[in-house]
C-alpha cells in the first residue's frame, strides 16, 4: 500500500477533477520511485503529469474519493508507463531499451494478427511501421506527437501494443477498400440482379499512366534525399542488410537506424505525394503533366504496388551486394 492512504473517506473531500494529484506529494513520490522512471532521466514533474493524464482519462464520472484515486494509481503498470512516457519525451536510453525489449515481440504479434511467419515481409512491415508512430514521426511533428501519449498504464505495454497493431491492421484493410463503390449488401443485391458467372471489372485505362507518374515522382523525390538517408535506404532495401549491420557500417545504434529509415520512408512518401499533386513540367523528353487529385494519387500508390515492384538497386546505385539478389527487400 502506498503512503498517505486515508483510513476513511468520510471526512475527506472528493478529488478535484481538474487537479487530481495536487498536494499529494507523498503519494506521487512513492509512485515515481516504484516506476523507476529515474533510470531514464524522466523528471518527476513529467511523470506526475503522465499520471494525471491517466487519471483524467479514466476517473471522470462522478465524485472520486482519495481511496479510489490511490487504488487506481497503485494498480497501474507503473514501470511500463514510465518507459512509455520517457520514450514520448524523446529519451534515447528509454527508446533503445524499448527497441531491444519489444521489437521481437512486435514482430511476433504482427505475425499472429496477419497469420504469417514472424520473419515474413508483411509481419515485419506491420511491426516496424508502428515505430514511426511511437516515436512521433508519422505526422512529422516530433516526439511530442508520439503515440505513446495514448498509453495510460491500465494494461501492460505488451497488451496495449498488440491492440494498437491490430487496429492499424484493420485501418489498413479499410483504407484499401476506400475505392470500392459497393458495400457488402449492395454486392449481394447486384449479384442477384445479374447473370451467374464471373463478373470482371473493366481495366482502368489510366492505370499505366498512373504507374509511370509514380515512378517519375519517386525518382524526383529520391534525388532530394540527403546522402546519408540514401545510403541507409540502399543498404537496407537494395543490399538487404540488417539494421545491426547498417548500424555498424554507419556508426549508429540499430534503433537509430530504424528511426532514420522510418523518417526517410515517411519523408519520401510525403514528397512523392507532393510532386504528384504539383504535377510535372516538360523536361528531358517527358511531357508536362498536370497535378493529380488525392484519389488519383492514391491510385498511383495502389497500382504501382501491385504492378511494378520498385527496384531500389537501380534507383539508388552503389556497390553491388555481396550475396544473392533474393536478399533485397520489397519497398
N, C-alpha and C positions, 0 to 999 in steps of 0.2 A: 504494500500500500504506500502510495506517495505521501510525503509530509503534508501537513496543514489541512488534512481532510476533516471537515467539521463532524462532530459526533451527531448532531441533529441539524436538520434544516428548518426546523420550525420557526426559529427567530432570525434565520439568515435571509437576507434579501435575495430575490432571484438574480440570476446572472444578467448583466447588461448586454443585450444582443449586439450593440454597436462596439463594445469594448469588453469581450468576454474574458480576457486574460489580464485586465487591468488590476493592479495591486495584488497579483498572485505570484509574487516573485519566488517564493519558496517552491511552489509547485512547478513553475517553469524552469527553475534551476535544476530540479530533480529530473524533469523530462529531458532537458538538454544533456545532462550527464548520462542518462540512460540511452539516449540516441547515439552517443559517441560522435556527435556532429563536429566536435572539436578536432578530430583527426583529419577532417577535410578542410579545416580552417574556416568553417562556416560560423559567422558571428552569431552569438546568442540572440541578438535582436532579430536577425533574419530568420532564424529557426522559429522563434516565437511568432513572427508574422506568418510563417507557414502553418503553424498550429492554429492560429487564429482564423486563417482562411478555411482550414478544415472544419473548425467548429461552426463557422458561419454557414458553411455549405450543408452541414448535417443537422445542427441543432437550431432550427429556425422556427419551428412550430410551437407556440405556447411558451409558458414560463419554464425556464431551465434552472434547476437548483444547483448549488455548488457541488453536491454529491454526484448528481447526474453528469455535470461537466467533468469532474475528476474521473468518474468511471469511463466516460467516453475517451478522454485523453490517454489514460493509462492502458486502454485496450488497443490503442493504435500500434501499428508496426513501426516503432519509432526509428529503428536503425535504417529501415528501408526509406522512411520519409526523409531522414537526414541525408541519405545518399541522393535521393531524387532532388531535394532542394539544393544540394551542393552542385549537382550537375546543371540544374537550371540556372544557378548563379555563375556558371562558367568555370568551375574549379577543375583544373586539368587533372589533378590527382584523383578526384572523385570520378571523373569521366573515364580515366584509364582503368580504374577499378571496376566500374560498371561494364566497360567493354570486355575486359578479361573474364569477368564473372558471368555475364549474361549473354554474350554473343552466341555461344554454343547452344544455350537454352532457347534463344530466339529462333535459331535455325531449326531446332527440333520441333518447337511449337508450330512454326510455319509449315514444316513438312506434314505435321499431323493435321493441320487445318486444310492443306491442299491435297492431302493423301498422296504425297510424293516422298521420295527419298530425301533425307536431310541434306545430302550433297547435291541435290538437283538444282538446276539453274533457277527454276521457279521458286523453290523454297528459299534459296539464297537471296533472290531478288526481293521477295516479300519481307524477309527479315532485315536485310541491310537497308532497304528503303526507309524503314522505320527510324533508323538512326538520324536521318536528316531532320525529321520532325522532333525527335527527342532533343537534339542539340539546338533546335531553333533555326535550322537552315531552310526549312520548307518555304517560308514566306519572305526570306531574306532580311528579317529584322533582328536576327541575333539571338543570343541565349535568353534574353528576357521574354521571348516568344516560345520558349521550349515547351513541348508537350508535357514535360514533367510537372508543369504548373497545375495540371489537372489530376495529379496523383495526390490523394488526401490521406493515405495511410490506413484506410479502413480494411483493405485487403492486403495481402503480401504483394510485393512488387512483381513477382513472377505471375501471380494470378491476374494482376492488372495489365501487364504486358501482353499476356496471351489474349485477354479480352480486346485490347487495342488492335492486335494483329488480326483477330477475327473480324472486327469491324472494318478495318482497312480492306480486307479481302472482299467483304460484302460491298463496300463502297466501289471497289474496282469493277465488280461484276455489274453493278448498277450503271456505272459510267460507261461500260462497254455496250450497254443496251440503250443508251440515250437516243440513238438514232432509229430505234425500232418504231415503226408507225403504229403497230397493232399491239394491244395488250393481250394477255393470255386468253381472256374471254372472247375478245374480238377475233383472235386467230381461230378459235374453235368454231365460232359462228361463220367465219369466212370459209373454212374447210367444208362446212355443211352446205354452203351455197355454191361451191364449185365442184367440178367433176373430180372423181377419185384419181389418184396418181400423183407423182411428184410435181410440185408447183415451184418452178425455178424463177427467181427474180432476174430481170434483165440486167446485164452488167452495166456498171456506171461508165458512160462514155468518157468521163473526165478522169478516170482512175489513173491512167498513165501520166497525165499532166500533173496530177497532184503528187505522184511519186517523184517525178522529175523535179518539181519545185522544192520538194522536201530535201532531196539530195543537194540541190543548189544552195538552199538555205543552210544546211548543215555544214557544207564546205565553207561558206562565208563565216558562220559562227565559230568554227574551229580556228579559222585564221585569226580571230580576235582573242583567243586564249593566251594567257601568259605561258612562256616556255615551260615553266615547272609544271603547270596544270596539264599541258600537252604530254609531257613526259610521264606523268602519273597515269594518264589515260592510256598512253601507248603501252606502258609496261603491264598494266592490268588487263586491258582488252586485247591488244594485238599480240603481246608476248605470253599472256596467260600466267603471269607471275602472281604469287600470293601477296597479301598485304604485308606479311612479315618480310618477304623477300624485297618488296619495294621499299619498306622502311629501312632495311639495311643498306640498300643502294643509295637512298636519298638522305640517310641520316635522320630518320623520323621514327617515332613510335608508330606501331601499326594502327593504333586507334586514331592517331593524327592523319595517317594515310587514308583511313576510311572516311573521316570527316571531310578531308580535302577532295576526295573522289566524289562524295555526295554533293559538295558545294559546286564542283565543276560540272557535274551532271545537271544539277538544278539550273546553274547559270547558262549552260549550253541549251537546255530546253527553252528557257525564257528568251534567249537570244534568237533561237530558231523561230519561235512564235512571233517575236517582234519583227524579224526580217520578212516573214511571210505576210504579216499584217501590213507592212510598209509597201511591199512589192519590190520589183526589180527594174532598174533602168537597163537599156540595151547596152551590152558590153561583151567584148571577146566573142563576137559571133552569136551571142544569145539574145533572143528577142526580149523587149521590155514586157514586163508582166504586172498587171495591177495588183494591189493588195487584196488579201483574202479575208473573208469573214471568219468569225470564231468557229462556226460549223465547218467551213471548208478547211480550216487549219486542223481541226480535229480529224477530219477525213485524211489529210496528209499524213498524220502520225499513224492512223489506223491502217491505211493502205500500205504505207512503207514498212510497217512492222510485219505485215502479212506477206508482202510480195518481194521485198528487197532487203535481205539481211545486210546490215551495214558493215563493211569491211574496214575496220579502223587501221588495219595494217597498211592499207593504201592511203587512207585519209591522213594518217599520222606516220609518215615514213620514218624509219630508223633502222638500226642494226637488225638483221634477220634473227628471229628467235632461234635459240638452240634447243630444238626438240620438235616433235610433230606438230603440224598445223592444228590438230584437234585440240591443242591446249588453248586456242583462242576462245574468248568469251563472247557470247552474243551481247549486243548493246540493248 
